[in-house]
Amino acid sequence: MDIIIRADAQEVGKEAAAIMAPFIKQGRTIGLATGSSPLTTYRELIRMYESGELTFKTIQAFLLDEYVGLARDDKNSYFRTIRDEFTAHVDFVDANVHSPDSTDPDPYHAAALYEQKIIDTGVAIQLLGVGVNGHIGFNEPTSALQGPTKVQALHPQTIKDNARFFNDCIENVPTHAMTQGLGTITRAENIIMVATGEAKADAIHRIVEGPLTALCPGSVLQLHADVTIVVDEAAASKLEHADYYRTMERIRL
């Protein structure tokens, strides 16, 4: 696990985009995450596209998750969010951006189909954010560390955190989502997690320096051979070995 500490969210985004760029240039499949932390990464990837450094015409992408019951064109669906924040600003083909079928009357069946599609295609590099309780995707605390794509009831804290996207009304937030499982996520060849802000500091500390535990789903990344975590100074503020991580980055061969 490599830990990279940058000054602020903009620098985090530049670093993460630089890590993802070689995979995109090679035409590899990428995994995309929603939320506030990846936004600066997407802005930098858009800049690289506009400058002619990248093209996404042949890239396949898989979304981490989707709310159960929200159609793709719903303003709060994650497919729509990713489109508005990223894929519509580059030359992605909509049909190459995959998400769970959230309107399937049997979401468990839809989750199984999505899992198989990811298995068949493979993901070269997965971009992740992290929740304040350590969740990745919608894998809430006590999620199976090797579980497949699933239907997940959302933790009350997650519902509270996401209410800002639903007119600050908790009652409007869906109670369930389909999410890649922790086992699905960690099948990606490479993983990059981004986190910014003091609110994420405790989660980052637990993921990097805490025990492996289902109570902190992100701690499963300790088992993956190719993980890079890019954080700003605020998100790194509770890391006990921050100076060591800075030294390791400086002397890396």
C-alpha positions as CSV (number, residue, x, y, z in Angstrom):
1,M,0.0,0.0,0.0
2,D,1.4,3.4,-1.1
3,I,0.3,6.5,0.8
4,I,0.7,9.8,-1.0
5,I,0.0,13.0,0.9
6,R,-0.7,16.2,-1.0
7,A,-1.4,19.8,0.1
8,D,-5.0,20.1,-1.0
9,A,-7.9,18.5,-2.9
10,Q,-6.6,20.0,-6.3
11,E,-3.2,18.3,-5.9
12,V,-4.9,15.1,-4.8
13,G,-6.9,15.1,-8.1
14,K,-3.8,15.8,-10.2
15,E,-1.9,12.9,-8.6
16,A,-4.8,10.5,-8.9
17,A,-5.4,11.4,-12.6
18,A,-1.7,11.0,-13.3
19,I,-1.8,7.5,-11.9
20,M,-4.9,6.6,-13.9
21,A,-3.7,8.1,-17.2
22,P,-1.4,5.3,-18.4
23,F,-4.2,2.8,-18.0
24,I,-6.5,5.0,-20.1
25,K,-3.8,5.5,-22.8
26,Q,-3.6,1.7,-23.0
27,G,-7.3,1.3,-23.5
28,R,-7.8,-0.5,-20.2
29,T,-11.1,-0.8,-18.3
30,I,-11.5,1.6,-15.4
31,G,-13.8,1.7,-12.3
32,L,-15.5,5.0,-11.4
33,A,-16.7,6.3,-8.1
34,T,-19.1,9.1,-7.2
35,G,-19.0,11.5,-4.2
36,S,-17.1,14.7,-3.5
37,S,-13.5,13.3,-3.2
38,P,-13.1,12.1,-6.8
39,L,-14.3,15.4,-8.3
40,T,-10.9,17.0,-8.6
41,T,-9.6,13.8,-10.2
42,Y,-12.4,14.0,-12.9
43,R,-11.6,17.7,-13.5
44,E,-8.0,16.8,-14.1
45,L,-8.9,13.9,-16.5
46,I,-11.2,16.3,-18.3
47,R,-8.3,18.8,-18.6
48,M,-6.1,16.1,-20.0
49,Y,-8.7,15.1,-22.5
50,E,-9.2,18.8,-23.6
51,S,-5.4,19.2,-24.0
52,G,-5.3,16.1,-26.3
53,E,-3.4,13.9,-23.8
54,L,-6.2,11.4,-23.4
55,T,-9.1,9.9,-25.3
56,F,-11.9,7.7,-23.8
57,K,-13.5,6.6,-27.0
58,T,-12.7,2.9,-26.5
59,I,-12.7,2.8,-22.7
60,Q,-15.1,0.6,-20.8
61,A,-16.0,1.9,-17.3
62,F,-17.9,0.3,-14.4
63,L,-19.7,2.3,-11.7
64,L,-19.3,1.1,-8.1
65,D,-22.9,1.4,-7.2
66,E,-26.4,2.7,-7.8
67,Y,-29.5,3.5,-5.8
68,V,-32.3,0.9,-6.1
69,G,-35.3,2.3,-7.8
70,L,-33.7,5.3,-9.5
71,A,-33.8,5.3,-13.3
72,R,-30.5,6.1,-15.1
73,D,-31.8,9.6,-16.1
74,D,-33.0,10.5,-12.6
75,K,-31.0,13.6,-11.5
76,N,-29.8,11.7,-8.4
77,S,-28.8,8.4,-10.0
78,Y,-25.2,7.7,-10.0
79,F,-25.1,7.1,-13.7
80,R,-26.5,10.6,-14.2
81,T,-24.1,12.0,-11.6
82,I,-21.1,10.4,-13.3
83,R,-22.3,11.6,-16.7
84,D,-22.8,15.2,-15.5
85,E,-19.6,15.4,-13.6
86,F,-17.3,13.5,-15.9
87,T,-18.2,11.3,-18.8
88,A,-20.3,13.8,-20.8
89,H,-17.3,16.2,-20.7
90,V,-15.0,13.8,-22.5
91,D,-15.5,11.4,-25.5
92,F,-16.8,8.5,-23.5
93,V,-19.5,6.4,-25.3
94,D,-22.5,6.2,-23.0
95,A,-23.0,2.5,-23.9
96,N,-19.5,1.8,-22.5
97,V,-20.3,3.2,-19.1
98,H,-21.9,0.3,-17.1
99,S,-24.0,0.5,-14.0
100,P,-26.3,-2.0,-12.2
101,D,-29.9,-2.1,-13.6
102,S,-31.4,-0.2,-10.7
103,T,-35.0,-0.5,-12.1
104,D,-35.0,-4.3,-12.4
105,P,-38.0,-5.5,-10.4
106,D,-35.6,-8.1,-8.9
107,P,-32.5,-6.1,-7.7
108,Y,-30.8,-9.3,-6.5
109,H,-30.9,-10.7,-10.0
110,A,-29.6,-7.4,-11.4
111,A,-26.8,-7.5,-8.9
112,A,-25.8,-11.0,-10.0
113,L,-25.8,-10.0,-13.6
114,Y,-23.6,-7.0,-12.9
115,E,-21.2,-9.1,-10.9
116,Q,-20.8,-11.5,-13.9
117,K,-20.3,-8.6,-16.3
118,I,-17.4,-7.3,-14.2
119,I,-15.9,-10.8,-13.9
120,D,-16.1,-11.2,-17.7
121,T,-14.6,-7.8,-18.5
122,G,-12.2,-7.2,-15.6
123,V,-11.2,-3.8,-14.2
124,A,-7.6,-2.6,-14.6
125,I,-7.8,0.3,-12.2
126,Q,-10.6,1.2,-9.7
127,L,-11.0,4.7,-8.4
128,L,-12.5,4.8,-4.9
129,G,-13.6,7.4,-2.4
130,V,-14.4,6.6,1.2
131,G,-17.2,7.4,3.7
132,V,-16.7,8.8,7.1
133,N,-17.4,5.3,8.6
134,G,-14.9,3.6,6.3
135,H,-17.4,2.4,3.7
136,I,-16.4,2.0,0.1
137,G,-19.0,1.7,-2.5
138,F,-22.1,1.1,-0.4
139,N,-20.4,-1.6,1.6
140,E,-21.4,-0.6,5.1
141,P,-19.7,-1.8,8.3
142,T,-20.0,-5.6,8.8
143,S,-20.0,-6.2,5.0
144,A,-18.4,-9.4,4.0
145,L,-14.7,-8.7,3.1
146,Q,-14.8,-11.0,0.1
147,G,-18.5,-10.5,-0.9
148,P,-19.9,-10.1,-4.4
149,T,-22.1,-7.4,-5.9
150,K,-25.1,-7.2,-3.7
151,V,-28.2,-5.2,-2.5
152,Q,-27.3,-3.2,0.5
153,A,-29.5,-1.5,3.1
154,L,-27.9,1.9,3.7
155,H,-26.5,2.8,7.1
156,P,-28.3,5.8,8.8
157,Q,-25.0,7.8,8.7
158,T,-24.7,7.2,4.9
159,I,-28.3,8.3,4.4
160,K,-27.7,11.4,6.5
161,D,-24.5,12.2,4.6
162,N,-26.2,11.8,1.2
163,A,-29.3,13.9,2.1
164,R,-27.5,16.9,0.7
165,F,-28.1,15.5,-2.7
166,F,-31.8,15.1,-2.0
167,N,-32.7,18.7,-1.0
168,D,-31.4,18.0,2.5
169,C,-34.3,15.7,3.1
170,I,-33.4,12.4,4.7
171,E,-36.8,11.0,3.8
172,N,-36.0,11.4,0.1
173,V,-32.8,9.3,0.2
174,P,-33.3,5.7,-1.1
175,T,-32.9,3.1,1.7
176,H,-31.2,0.5,-0.5
177,A,-28.5,0.4,-3.2
178,M,-26.8,-2.1,-5.4
179,T,-23.1,-2.1,-4.9
180,Q,-20.0,-3.9,-6.0
181,G,-19.0,-6.1,-3.0
182,L,-15.6,-5.8,-1.3
183,G,-14.6,-9.0,-3.1
184,T,-15.6,-7.5,-6.5
185,I,-13.7,-4.3,-5.8
186,T,-10.6,-6.0,-4.7
187,R,-10.5,-8.1,-7.9
188,A,-9.4,-4.9,-9.8
189,E,-5.8,-5.2,-10.8
190,N,-5.0,-1.8,-9.3
191,I,-6.9,0.4,-6.8
192,I,-6.5,4.1,-6.1
193,M,-8.4,5.7,-3.2
194,V,-8.7,9.5,-2.8
195,A,-9.8,11.3,0.3
196,T,-9.9,15.0,1.3
197,G,-10.9,16.9,4.3
198,E,-10.7,16.5,8.0
199,A,-14.0,14.6,8.1
200,K,-12.2,11.6,6.4
201,A,-9.2,11.6,8.7
202,D,-10.4,9.0,11.1
203,A,-11.5,6.6,8.2
204,I,-8.1,7.0,6.5
205,H,-6.3,6.2,9.8
206,R,-8.4,3.1,10.3
207,I,-8.0,1.9,6.7
208,V,-4.2,2.4,6.6
209,E,-3.1,1.8,10.2
210,G,-6.0,0.1,11.9
211,P,-6.8,-3.6,12.1
212,L,-8.4,-5.5,9.2
213,T,-12.0,-5.6,10.2
214,A,-15.5,-5.7,8.7
215,L,-16.4,-2.8,10.9
216,C,-14.2,-0.7,8.6
217,P,-14.9,-2.0,5.2
218,G,-12.1,0.0,3.6
219,S,-9.5,-1.9,5.7
220,V,-9.9,-4.8,3.2
221,L,-7.5,-2.8,1.0
222,Q,-4.7,-3.9,3.3
223,L,-4.9,-7.3,1.5
224,H,-4.5,-5.9,-2.0
225,A,-1.1,-5.9,-3.6
226,D,-1.5,-2.7,-5.7
227,V,-3.2,0.0,-3.7
228,T,-2.4,3.7,-3.7
229,I,-4.1,6.1,-1.3
230,V,-3.9,9.8,-2.1
231,V,-5.0,12.2,0.6
232,D,-4.7,15.9,1.4
233,E,-3.1,17.1,4.6
234,A,-6.4,17.3,6.4
235,A,-7.4,13.7,5.6
236,A,-3.9,12.6,6.6
237,S,-4.0,14.5,9.9
238,K,-4.6,11.3,12.0
239,L,-2.0,9.1,10.4
240,E,0.5,8.2,13.0
241,H,3.2,7.4,10.5
242,A,2.7,10.3,8.1
243,D,6.4,11.3,8.1
244,Y,7.3,7.7,7.1
245,Y,4.9,7.7,4.2
246,R,6.4,11.0,3.0
247,T,9.9,9.6,3.2
248,M,8.9,6.4,1.3
249,E,7.4,8.5,-1.5
250,R,10.5,10.7,-1.7
251,I,13.0,7.8,-1.9
252,R,10.9,5.4,-4.0
253,L,12.9,3.9,-6.9
